Amino acid sequence: MRTNLLILIATLTAVVTVTYAADRPRVFKHEVDAADMRKARTYVHAIVNSVLEGDFDQIRKYGEKLDELTLIKGEIDPTQYEGSERARAEQFLKNNEYYHASVKTLIKAASEYSVEETFKVAEDITRSCVACHAQFGQNRFPAFQRMSPSGNGKD
């Protein structure tokens, strides 16, 4: 499990998002808060290290810091978009909700000194970051194109 967690964190590090911009009108786009993304990467690394060391106080501390980050600038309103772009905006919001819910669960698990739950949720957080970057970072990170069997980054 620790190896999987380390692999996931390494993947997350490789895909840190800076910005996303589309050049067509009515296309779902968002602008991330680059400073918050850098902090998130630092905090996730600290959480993983603390999980491996069994330092629940540090896990809780960095989990709380992670939960304070907004990661995106402004509000996302899916009703501004149509069709597949609306679906992308809705999916982005779902990913963001899952991420924050997982962080809150991590804080609770660390507060309860639950080793198994803390490992599981730390892995969930890392997976949620990687999944979001994979879904919304294809234009910025060509490596995601190569990760899919068809080479289009969508399967």
QUITA-V260712 format. One record per run of one state. SS is the DSSP state (@ for helix, = for strand, . for the rest). FROM is the first residue (numbers start at 0). TO is the last residue. If there is no record, write none. Layout:
# QUITA-V260712
ss = {SS SS}
from = {FROM FROM}
to = {TO TO}
This chain:
# QUITA-V260712
ss = {. @ . = . @ . @ . = . @ . @ . @ . @ .}
from = {0 1 14 31 32 33 53 55 68 71 72 77 80 82 111 114 136 142 147}
to = {0 13 30 31 32 52 54 67 70 71 76 79 81 110 113 135 141 146 154}
